[in-house]
Amino acid sequence: MKKLLLVLLVVCLSGCTQTIQNDPLKNSQSIKQDDKQKVVEAGKKQLMDGIKQTMPEEIYQELTNKKVVYEIDDIITIGNDQNNPTLRLDFAYQNGQLVQFVNKEYGFLDTLPTRMTSEQQAKETAKTFAKVFLNQDVKLQKTTALSGYDTDQYITFKDENHHTYLVALNINVLLKYNENS
């Protein structure tokens, strides 16, 4: 009987010790997961703040109301629907640096009120994008139109590093940014 109690006591103590030893690990993993989630949420908030600063209010409101965010590899996509978006912004990163931005031209942009803008206003839109998303003050000059965008509805700029910015003049929205690679 004493041997049985001793065995039970040893089993209980080793089990309790094991549980105590595992708890900090579980807590540590849980904390790490919480920290990672906080970083992800902060990144999403930072993107939305950037969108608010650089895009028309209608785009910001649509994404605020119907925001769907997902990440595949180094591309973060923000849209107004996962399956059939009419508004979708793709941010591609490399080593933590934005290398490409595409405002997919689905139907939502067609619903924006016409805001015919001048070359100077379009340049300011591109500069604001560079300041907010790239943390850079850039000097821009008009350059050869991007393929497929060679009409008077669009203007293409190039900065001193040969990165390109495409702005839709009829709605004053940056549609594309490409880092020179």
C-alpha positions in Angstrom: 0.0 0.0 0.0 2.8 2.4 0.9 4.6 1.5 -2.3 1.4 2.3 -4.3 1.0 5.7 -2.6 4.7 6.4 -3.2 4.3 5.6 -6.9 1.1 7.7 -7.1 2.9 10.5 -5.4 5.9 10.3 -7.8 3.6 10.2 -10.8 1.6 13.1 -9.5 4.7 15.2 -8.7 6.3 14.5 -12.1 3.0 15.2 -13.9 2.6 18.4 -11.9 6.2 19.4 -12.5 5.7 18.7 -16.2 2.6 20.9 -16.2 4.3 23.7 -14.4 7.3 23.5 -16.8 5.0 23.5 -19.8 2.8 26.4 -18.7 5.5 29.1 -19.2 6.3 27.7 -22.6 2.6 27.8 -23.6 2.3 31.4 -22.1 5.5 32.4 -24.0 4.1 31.0 -27.3 0.8 32.7 -26.6 2.5 36.0 -25.9 4.6 35.7 -29.1 1.5 35.0 -31.1 -0.2 38.0 -29.5 2.8 40.2 -30.3 2.8 39.0 -33.9 -0.9 39.7 -34.2 -0.4 43.2 -32.8 2.3 43.8 -35.4 0.0 42.6 -38.2 -2.8 44.8 -36.9 -0.5 47.8 -36.6 0.7 47.2 -40.2 -2.9 47.1 -41.5 -3.8 50.3 -39.6 -0.7 52.0 -41.1 -1.8 51.0 -44.6 -5.3 52.3 -44.0 -3.9 55.5 -42.6 -1.7 55.8 -45.7 -4.7 55.2 -48.0 -6.6 57.9 -46.1 -3.8 60.4 -46.7 -3.3 59.5 -50.4 -6.6 58.4 -51.9 -9.9 60.1 -52.4 -12.3 59.9 -49.4 -14.6 57.6 -51.3 -11.9 54.9 -51.6 -11.0 55.2 -47.9 -14.6 54.9 -46.9 -15.3 51.9 -49.1 -12.4 50.1 -47.7 -13.2 51.0 -44.1 -16.8 49.7 -44.6 -16.0 46.6 -46.6 -12.3 46.0 -45.9 -10.9 42.5 -46.7 -7.2 42.2 -46.1 -5.1 39.2 -47.0 -1.4 38.5 -47.5 0.2 36.1 -49.9 4.0 36.0 -49.7 5.1 39.6 -49.7 1.9 41.1 -51.2 -0.7 42.7 -49.1 -4.1 43.1 -50.7 -6.8 45.3 -49.4 -10.2 45.1 -51.2 -13.9 45.6 -50.8 -14.7 41.9 -51.4 -12.5 38.8 -51.4 -14.3 37.0 -54.3 -15.6 39.8 -56.5 -13.9 43.0 -55.6 -14.7 46.2 -57.4 -11.9 47.9 -55.5 -8.5 46.3 -54.8 -5.2 47.7 -53.8 -2.1 45.5 -54.0 1.1 46.4 -52.1 4.1 44.3 -53.0 7.1 44.3 -50.6 10.7 43.1 -50.8 12.8 43.1 -47.7 10.2 45.2 -46.0 10.3 47.9 -48.7 7.4 48.7 -51.0 8.4 47.8 -54.5 5.1 47.9 -56.3 1.6 49.3 -55.8 -1.3 48.6 -58.1 -4.8 50.1 -57.7 -6.7 47.4 -59.7 -9.0 49.1 -62.2 -12.2 47.3 -61.5 -15.6 49.0 -61.3 -15.3 51.1 -58.2 -13.0 53.7 -59.7 -15.6 54.3 -62.4 -18.1 55.4 -59.8 -15.8 58.2 -58.4 -16.8 61.7 -59.4 -14.7 63.2 -62.1 -12.0 65.5 -60.7 -10.0 66.6 -63.7 -6.6 67.5 -62.4 -3.6 69.3 -63.8 -0.2 67.8 -64.3 1.0 69.7 -61.2 -1.8 68.3 -59.0 -1.1 64.8 -60.3 2.5 65.3 -59.5 1.6 66.3 -55.9 -0.6 63.1 -55.6 2.5 61.0 -56.6 4.7 63.0 -54.2 2.3 62.4 -51.4 2.2 58.7 -52.1 6.1 58.6 -52.1 6.2 60.5 -48.8 3.6 58.4 -47.0 4.4 54.9 -48.3 8.1 55.2 -49.1 9.0 57.8 -46.6 10.8 59.7 -49.4 10.7 63.2 -50.7 11.0 62.8 -54.5 11.5 65.1 -57.5 9.3 64.0 -60.3 9.3 64.6 -64.0 6.8 63.6 -66.7 8.0 60.6 -68.6 6.9 58.2 -71.4 3.5 56.8 -70.7 3.3 53.3 -69.4 2.1 50.8 -72.0 -1.7 50.8 -72.2 -1.9 54.2 -70.5 -0.9 56.5 -73.4 -4.0 58.6 -73.5 -4.7 62.1 -72.1 -6.6 60.4 -69.1 -3.2 59.3 -67.5 0.1 60.8 -66.7 3.3 58.9 -65.8 6.1 60.4 -63.7 9.6 59.2 -62.9 11.6 60.1 -59.9 15.4 60.5 -59.6 15.7 56.8 -58.9 13.7 56.0 -62.1 10.8 54.7 -60.1 7.5 55.3 -62.0 4.2 56.6 -60.8 1.0 56.5 -62.9 -1.9 58.9 -62.0 -5.4 58.9 -63.5 -6.0 62.5 -64.4 -9.8 62.3 -64.4 -10.1 61.2 -60.8 -6.6 62.2 -59.4 -5.8 58.8 -58.1 -2.4 57.0 -58.2 -3.0 53.8 -60.0 0.5 52.3 -60.1 3.9 52.7 -58.5 6.9 50.6 -59.7 10.3 50.5 -58.2 13.1 50.5 -60.8 14.6 47.1 -60.6 
